[in-house]
């Protein structure tokens, strides 16, 4: 686990700039929302999820996540077919807050095989780039708060 400025950002995961994460196991890609997302959002109160068997494209909004403060979007980090959704979230949305990389996972995408998946993963934030991403996001958040 990588702790970056107080945010838990496991470095084996891939991150979309909209704060969804991807854990890749073969062509199965488990998706959730990052620790930074859940901390900034506050208590998650509602999750609007897509249906199983829906096809999604990388970067497409495929769900909404609502906290007491605002509504965020769930963006597909990779393209493919949604093969599973976390039904436990229907009863307990706080799992996204309490365990964003474990029980708070949101859905599983069966990704296209081979080069397409490799190319899409190359579009995501991974490894050393995670630190720069978090620092830029913190700066952006501080600037927005200064304007408010």
ROKOL-299663 format. One record per residue: residue in one letter; x, y, z of N, C-alpha, C in turn. Coordinates in steps of 0.2 Angstrom, whole numbers, padded with zeros to 4 digits, always signed. Example, Ala and Ser with C-alpha at 12.3 -4.5 7.8 and 13.67 -1.06 7.14 Angstrom:
A+0066-0028+0039+0062-0022+0039+0066-0016+0039 S+0064-0011+0035+0068-0005+0036+0064+0000+0039 
This chain:
X+0004-0006+0000+0000+0000+0000+0004+0006+0000 X+0003+0011-0004+0007+0017-0005+0002+0023-0001 X+0005+0026+0004+0002+0031+0007+0005+0038+0004 X+0001+0041+0000+0003+0047-0003-0001+0053+0000 X+0003+0057+0004+0000+0063+0007-0007+0062+0010 X-0007+0056+0014-0013+0054+0018-0018+0050+0014 X-0017+0049+0008-0021+0045+0004-0018+0038+0003 X-0022+0033+0004-0020+0026+0003-0021+0024-0005 X-0016+0024-0009-0016+0023-0016-0012+0017-0018 X-0014+0011-0017-0010+0005-0019-0007+0005-0026 X-0001+0004-0026+0003+0005-0032+0002+0000-0037 X-0001-0006-0036-0002-0011-0041-0008-0010-0045 X-0012-0005-0043-0019-0003-0046-0017+0002-0051 X-0022+0002-0056-0022+0007-0061-0028+0012-0059 X-0026+0019-0061-0031+0024-0059-0033+0028-0065 X-0040+0029-0065-0042+0034-0070-0042+0041-0067 X-0042+0046-0071-0041+0053-0068-0048+0055-0065 X-0053+0051-0066-0059+0053-0062-0060+0049-0056 X-0054+0046-0054-0053+0042-0047-0056+0035-0047 X-0058+0032-0053-0060+0025-0052-0053+0021-0052 X-0053+0015-0049-0047+0011-0050-0048+0005-0053 X-0043+0001-0055-0044-0005-0059-0039-0010-0056 X-0041-0016-0054-0037-0021-0052-0038-0027-0058 X-0032-0028-0061-0032-0032-0067-0030-0039-0065 X-0034-0044-0067-0033-0051-0066-0035-0055-0072 X-0030-0056-0077-0031-0058-0083-0035-0053-0087 X-0041-0055-0090-0046-0050-0093-0051-0048-0088 X-0051-0050-0082-0056-0048-0077-0053-0042-0074 X-0057-0036-0074-0055-0030-0071-0060-0028-0066 X-0058-0028-0059-0062-0026-0054-0061-0018-0053 X-0067-0015-0052-0067-0007-0052-0070-0005-0046 X-0067+0001-0043-0070+0004-0037-0068+0011-0038 X-0069+0015-0032-0067+0022-0032-0061+0022-0027 X-0056+0027-0028-0050+0028-0024-0052+0030-0017 X-0047+0029-0013-0047+0032-0006-0047+0040-0006 X-0044+0043-0011-0045+0050-0011-0052+0052-0013 X-0055+0049-0018-0062+0050-0019-0066+0050-0013 X-0066+0044-0010-0071+0043-0004-0069+0048+0002 X-0063+0050+0003-0061+0055+0008-0064+0062+0006 X-0063+0064+0000-0066+0070-0002-0073+0070-0003 X-0076+0065-0005-0084+0065-0005-0087+0065+0001 X-0084+0062+0006-0087+0061+0013-0092+0054+0013 X-0097+0054+0017-0101+0048+0018-0105+0047+0011 X-0104+0041+0008-0107+0039+0002-0114+0037+0004 X-0120+0040+0001-0126+0038+0003-0130+0034-0002 X-0128+0035-0008-0132+0031-0014-0127+0030-0019 X-0128+0024-0022-0124+0022-0028-0129+0020-0034 X-0128+0023-0040-0133+0021-0045-0128+0017-0050 X-0129+0011-0051-0125+0006-0054-0128+0004-0061 X-0123+0003-0066-0126+0000-0072-0128-0007-0071 X-0131-0010-0076-0133-0017-0076-0128-0022-0078 X-0128-0028-0076-0124-0033-0078-0125-0034-0086 X-0120-0036-0090-0121-0037-0097-0121-0030-0101 X-0121-0025-0097-0120-0018-0101-0113-0018-0104 X-0112-0015-0110-0105-0014-0112-0103-0007-0111 X-0097-0006-0109-0094+0001-0107-0088+0002-0111 X-0087+0008-0113-0081+0011-0116-0076+0014-0111 X-0070+0013-0112-0065+0017-0107-0067+0024-0107 X-0067+0027-0101-0069+0034-0100-0076+0036-0100 X-0080+0031-0101-0088+0032-0101-0090+0032-0094 X-0095+0037-0093-0098+0037-0086-0103+0031-0086 X-0102+0027-0081-0107+0021-0081-0111+0020-0074 X-0110+0025-0070-0114+0025-0064-0113+0032-0060 X-0117+0033-0055-0116+0039-0051-0115+0037-0043 X-0111+0041-0040-0110+0040-0033-0112+0046-0029 X-0117+0046-0025-0119+0052-0021-0117+0051-0014 X-0114+0057-0012-0113+0058-0005-0117+0064-0002 X-0116+0065+0004-0120+0071+0007-0118+0077+0004 X-0112+0078+0001-0110+0084-0002-0111+0085-0009 X-0111+0079-0013-0111+0080-0020-0112+0073-0024 X-0113+0074-0030-0114+0068-0034-0108+0067-0039 X-0104+0061-0038-0099+0060-0042-0100+0055-0048 X-0096+0054-0052-0097+0049-0058-0092+0044-0057 X-0095+0038-0059-0091+0032-0059-0089+0031-0067 X-0083+0031-0068-0080+0031-0075-0077+0024-0076 X-0079+0021-0082-0076+0015-0083-0068+0016-0085 X-0064+0012-0081-0057+0013-0083-0054+0009-0089 X-0058+0004-0091-0057+0000-0097-0063-0001-0100 X-0063-0003-0106-0069-0005-0110-0070-0013-0109 X-0077-0015-0110-0078-0022-0110-0086-0023-0107 X-0087-0029-0105-0094-0030-0103-0094-0031-0095 X-0099-0028-0092-0100-0028-0085-0102-0035-0083 X-0098-0039-0080-0100-0046-0078-0103-0047-0071 X-0101-0042-0067-0103-0042-0060-0104-0036-0057 X-0109-0035-0053-0109-0028-0049-0109-0030-0041 X-0107-0026-0037-0107-0028-0030-0114-0026-0027 X-0118-0031-0026-0124-0030-0023-0124-0028-0016 X-0119-0030-0013-0119-0028-0005-0119-0020-0005 X-0117-0016-0010-0118-0009-0010-0125-0007-0009 X-0130-0011-0012-0137-0009-0012-0139-0008-0004 X-0136-0012+0000-0138-0012+0007-0133-0008+0011 X-0127-0007+0009-0122-0003+0013-0117+0000+0009 X-0119+0006+0007-0115+0011+0003-0109+0013+0006 X-0109+0012+0013-0103+0015+0017-0097+0010+0016 X-0098+0004+0013-0092+0000+0011-0087+0004+0007 X-0089+0008+0002-0085+0012-0002-0080+0017+0003 X-0083+0019+0008-0079+0023+0013-0074+0019+0017 X-0077+0013+0020-0073+0010+0025-0068+0005+0022 X-0069+0003+0016-0065-0002+0012-0065-0001+0005 X-0062+0004+0002-0063+0006-0005-0060+0001-0010 X-0054-0003-0007-0051-0007-0011-0053-0015-0010 X-0057-0016-0005-0059-0022-0003-0066-0023-0004 X-0070-0024+0001-0077-0025+0001-0081-0019-0003 X-0078-0013-0003-0081-0008-0007-0080-0008-0014 X-0078-0013-0017-0077-0013-0025-0084-0012-0028 X-0084-0010-0034-0091-0008-0037-0093-0013-0042 X-0089-0015-0047-0091-0019-0052-0085-0022-0055 X-0086-0028-0059-0081-0031-0063-0082-0031-0070 X-0077-0029-0074-0078-0029-0082-0074-0034-0085 X-0077-0038-0089-0073-0043-0093-0071-0039-0099 X-0064-0037-0099-0061-0033-0104-0059-0037-0110 X-0059-0033-0116-0056-0036-0122-0049-0039-0121 X-0047-0044-0124-0041-0047-0123-0035-0044-0126 X-0029-0045-0123-0023-0044-0127-0021-0036-0128 X-0020-0034-0134-0017-0028-0135-0022-0022-0133 X-0028-0023-0134-0033-0018-0133-0033-0016-0125 X-0033-0021-0121-0032-0020-0114-0026-0017-0112 X-0020-0019-0115-0014-0016-0113-0013-0009-0115 X-0016-0007-0121-0016+0000-0123-0021+0004-0119 X-0026+0001-0117-0031+0005-0112-0027+0006-0105 X-0024+0001-0103-0020+0002-0096-0015+0007-0097 X-0012+0007-0103-0007+0013-0104-0010+0020-0103 X-0016+0020-0104-0020+0027-0104-0021+0029-0096 X-0020+0024-0092-0022+0025-0085-0016+0027-0081 X-0017+0030-0075-0011+0032-0070-0009+0026-0066 X-0002+0025-0066+0000+0018-0063+0007+0020-0061 X+0009+0016-0056+0016+0016-0053+0018+0023-0051 X+0024+0026-0053+0027+0032-0051+0022+0038-0052 X+0018+0037-0057+0014+0043-0060+0009+0044-0054 X+0007+0040-0050+0002+0040-0045+0003+0046-0040 X+0010+0047-0038+0012+0052-0034+0010+0059-0037 X+0012+0060-0043+0011+0066-0047+0004+0068-0048 X+0000+0063-0049-0007+0063-0050-0010+0066-0043 X-0009+0063-0038-0012+0065-0031-0010+0072-0029 X-0003+0073-0030-0001+0080-0029-0005+0085-0033 X-0006+0084-0039-0009+0088-0044-0017+0089-0042 X-0020+0084-0040-0027+0084-0037-0027+0088-0031 X-0023+0087-0026-0023+0091-0020-0022+0098-0022 X-0018+0100-0026-0017+0107-0028-0023+0110-0031 X-0026+0106-0035-0033+0108-0039-0038+0109-0033 X-0039+0104-0029-0044+0105-0023-0042+0111-0019 X-0036+0112-0017-0034+0118-0013-0036+0125-0017 X-0035+0125-0024-0037+0131-0028-0044+0132-0028 X-0048+0126-0029-0055+0127-0029-0058+0130-0022 X-0055+0127-0017-0057+0129-0010-0055+0137-0009 X-0050+0139-0012-0048+0146-0011-0052+0151-0015 X-0055+0148-0020-0060+0152-0024-0067+0153-0021 X-0069+0148-0017-0075+0147-0014-0076+0152-0009 
